Amino acid sequence: MRSPARLLSSAAHTIRLFRWFKAGMRFASDLPVIRPDSVPAPTAGPLREFFDNRREGPGVWKWLQYFDAYERHLAKFRGRQFTLLEIGVYSGGSLDMWREYFGPGCSIIGVDIEPSCRVYERPGVRILIGNQADPAFWAAADLPPLDLVIDDGGHEPEMQRVTLEALLPRIRPGGVYVCEDVHRRGDLFGAFVHGLCDSMNAMDEARVDLTDPERRYVCRATGLQAIASSIHLYPFLVLIELAESPVAEFVAPKRGTQWQPFLH
């Protein structure tokens, strides 16, 4: 049990955190708003072109700002042999979009709670029916190692959290996790992701050795830091990139020979 002094210190820090959070919200709200007619149209990549040209057939429904982020982070998978899992099959149009974009080497697994979505199963596309909010569904799912996960399912915070907790450990090094439609102020899944971001800044078991310039500062990587190289927040979109290889520690060597006397 923590002492009263430590409890008070923890409570005071929590209050400071909340104040800083509110200060960030105020700063963001005070930034000038841009008129839509003053912004040039972005250059369309292959994904956006597919979306814009889909006038008939199985429907695709996406926020337009997603496509720039997808081109930036997912282009590395094009032409490769890899496995994509998408939650939220809906009308099947995104399955066509991913196949067109990534090529025939992409093995697609679609997950939906609606049994009629089985109609979209075909060679190279497997459909699983289940509730993404049920941890037992994910525990029992016969899934191969995954490279890319896109959660476009129920959009409820509990669904998104359960899915991330179940699938992030099943993604191979170098993979990507995406969650769409995180679009509410004070969103609970957004708060969960901010907790992940805070964990990326952790310095657990940090050591300082003033005698070794090559290992002056050493910090053991936490569980999340060991597998995730970055977390990206876009409007309504969360994207986590996994490291190409696991990370055990972070090292800050000290280079050079000339230092100001007040620096150690």
Buried (B, 14 or more C-beta within 10 A) or exposed (E): EEEEEEEEEEEEEEEEEEEEEEEEEEEEEEEEEEEEEEEEEEEBBBBBEBBEEBEEEBEBEBBEEBBBBBBEBBBBBBEEEBBBBBBBBBEBBBBBBBBBBBEEEBBBBBBBBEEEBBEBBEEEBBBBBBBBBBEEBBEEBEBEEBBBBBBBBBBBBEBBBBBBEBBBEBBBEBBBBBBBBBEEEEBBBBEBBBEBEEBBEBEEEEEEEEEEEEBBBBBBBBEBBEBBBEBBEBEBBBBBBBBEEEBEBEEEEBEEEEEEEEEE
